Amino acid sequence: MEEASQHPSAEPLHQVRRYLLTPMRSDDVPEVSLLERRCFTNPWPESAYYRELREPNRNYYIVLRWQASSSEAEPEPVVSGGTLARLFRMTRPRTSTQPVVGYAGMWVIYGEAHVTTIAVAPEHRRLGLGEVLFLTLISEAIRRGAEVVTLEVRVSNVVAQSLYAKYGFTRRGLRPRYYSDNAEDAYIMTSPSLRDPNYRQQLLELRDQLLARLTAEGIEILEEAA
Ligand SMILES: CC(C)(COP(=O)(O)OP(=O)(O)OC[C@H]1O[C@@H](n2cnc3c(N)ncnc32)[C@H](O)[C@@H]1OP(=O)(O)O)[C@@H](O)C(=O)NCCC(=O)NCCS
């Protein structure tokens, strides 16, 4: 199928667009790698993902699949609450192939979470899905007891920097010539303390804004039950 016909806006307007958020598994890696090559100029080799997935205690990787047909999963009732523990509705484990349209990951070591990657397929951008992935990483970092989240981002990547700034991240340093493909510098960006009650409150507000935006756009995010 041609890429243009995969665009979510090609669906009838009244139809709910569902995305399924799942932990990344090794059978996701070939598809993740294909998407990675579309999104990054210096993609990781597949072997790097297989290696990462062997250490789930230190790493956390997720994928977002586009569930083009709404008949594939019947969601369970909404679980709501005042914490970031459960962001989206649960659904049954995936049973059929839905294309990977986003993914993200991080290391969580010695009280620090370090985002290693985040990407959304070009034809699914500007829908809030980058935020879905990023907020999911932050809430998992909180769940694992991390103190802060940090990351590197190309100095030219103003789009990603804008996403991180929206979530309170600030520039804390520069890594000169960090990227091997073009020797570009990286900014180091870091979150406020994840234990700061004011930041927790800000995250809850951002989550509520995100959920309202997704609802307004007719987008439903389902989380795969373990
Ligand atoms: C960065 C990326 C993941 C954002 O994904 P997305 O689904 O389009 O992002 P969202 O729709 O959730 O937007 C969230 C925020 O990101 C920022 N943003 C997203 N697209 C933007 C754009 N074209 N211009 C400026 N800011 C943008 C905004 O702050 C936006 O918040 P807003 O909607 O309130 O303005 C996506 O652009 C991507 O995959 N880029 C290529 C890979 C990459 O650079 N990854 C980061 C490596 S450090």
PDBQT file of the ligand as one rigid body, heavy atoms in Angstrom, charges set to zero:
ROOT
HETATM    1  C1  LIG A 301       9.692  14.848  17.883  1.00  0.00    +0.000 C 
HETATM    2  C2  LIG A 301       8.505  13.993  17.440  1.00  0.00    +0.000 C 
HETATM    3  C3  LIG A 301       8.567  12.639  18.155  1.00  0.00    +0.000 C 
HETATM    4  C4  LIG A 301       7.199  14.717  17.848  1.00  0.00    +0.000 C 
HETATM    5  O1  LIG A 301       6.125  13.869  17.507  1.00  0.00    +0.000 OA
HETATM    6  P1  LIG A 301       4.638  14.404  17.238  1.00  0.00    +0.000 P 
HETATM    7  O2  LIG A 301       3.717  13.253  17.382  1.00  0.00    +0.000 OA
HETATM    8  O3  LIG A 301       4.553  15.165  15.972  1.00  0.00    +0.000 OA
HETATM    9  O4  LIG A 301       4.459  15.436  18.440  1.00  0.00    +0.000 OA
HETATM   10  P2  LIG A 301       3.095  15.930  19.106  1.00  0.00    +0.000 P 
HETATM   11  O5  LIG A 301       2.024  16.063  18.075  1.00  0.00    +0.000 OA
HETATM   12  O6  LIG A 301       2.805  15.104  20.306  1.00  0.00    +0.000 OA
HETATM   13  O7  LIG A 301       3.517  17.412  19.567  1.00  0.00    +0.000 OA
HETATM   14  C5  LIG A 301       3.982  17.638  20.879  1.00  0.00    +0.000 C 
HETATM   15  C6  LIG A 301       4.784  18.919  20.940  1.00  0.00    +0.000 C 
HETATM   16  O8  LIG A 301       5.974  18.790  20.158  1.00  0.00    +0.000 OA
HETATM   17  C7  LIG A 301       6.262  20.047  19.562  1.00  0.00    +0.000 C 
HETATM   18  N1  LIG A 301       6.099  19.955  18.102  1.00  0.00    +0.000 N 
HETATM   19  C8  LIG A 301       5.674  18.882  17.397  1.00  0.00    +0.000 A 
HETATM   20  N2  LIG A 301       5.742  19.139  16.077  1.00  0.00    +0.000 NA
HETATM   21  C9  LIG A 301       6.208  20.400  15.957  1.00  0.00    +0.000 A 
HETATM   22  C10 LIG A 301       6.504  21.233  14.847  1.00  0.00    +0.000 A 
HETATM   23  N3  LIG A 301       6.326  20.813  13.587  1.00  0.00    +0.000 N 
HETATM   24  N4  LIG A 301       7.001  22.473  15.084  1.00  0.00    +0.000 NA
HETATM   25  C11 LIG A 301       7.197  22.908  16.341  1.00  0.00    +0.000 A 
HETATM   26  N5  LIG A 301       6.924  22.161  17.453  1.00  0.00    +0.000 NA
HETATM   27  C12 LIG A 301       6.444  20.923  17.255  1.00  0.00    +0.000 A 
HETATM   28  C13 LIG A 301       5.257  21.027  20.123  1.00  0.00    +0.000 C 
HETATM   29  O9  LIG A 301       5.771  21.521  21.348  1.00  0.00    +0.000 OA
HETATM   30  C14 LIG A 301       4.075  20.128  20.383  1.00  0.00    +0.000 C 
HETATM   31  O10 LIG A 301       3.195  20.655  21.338  1.00  0.00    +0.000 OA
HETATM   32  P3  LIG A 301       1.934  21.553  20.822  1.00  0.00    +0.000 P 
HETATM   33  O11 LIG A 301       1.120  20.648  19.949  1.00  0.00    +0.000 OA
HETATM   34  O12 LIG A 301       1.251  21.949  22.080  1.00  0.00    +0.000 OA
HETATM   35  O13 LIG A 301       2.536  22.695  20.029  1.00  0.00    +0.000 OA
HETATM   36  C15 LIG A 301       8.478  13.804  15.892  1.00  0.00    +0.000 C 
HETATM   37  O14 LIG A 301       8.558  15.076  15.287  1.00  0.00    +0.000 OA
HETATM   38  C16 LIG A 301       9.594  12.918  15.361  1.00  0.00    +0.000 C 
HETATM   39  O15 LIG A 301       9.462  11.700  15.314  1.00  0.00    +0.000 OA
HETATM   40  N6  LIG A 301      10.701  13.540  14.903  1.00  0.00    +0.000 N 
HETATM   41  C17 LIG A 301      11.816  12.753  14.288  1.00  0.00    +0.000 C 
HETATM   42  C18 LIG A 301      12.578  11.957  15.321  1.00  0.00    +0.000 C 
HETATM   43  C19 LIG A 301      13.195  12.868  16.359  1.00  0.00    +0.000 C 
HETATM   44  O16 LIG A 301      13.708  13.949  16.061  1.00  0.00    +0.000 OA
HETATM   45  N7  LIG A 301      13.158  12.417  17.628  1.00  0.00    +0.000 N 
HETATM   46  C20 LIG A 301      13.753  13.153  18.740  1.00  0.00    +0.000 C 
HETATM   47  C21 LIG A 301      15.182  12.788  18.882  1.00  0.00    +0.000 C 
HETATM   48  S1  LIG A 301      15.948  13.689  20.236  1.00  0.00    +0.000 SA
ENDROOT
TORSDOF 0
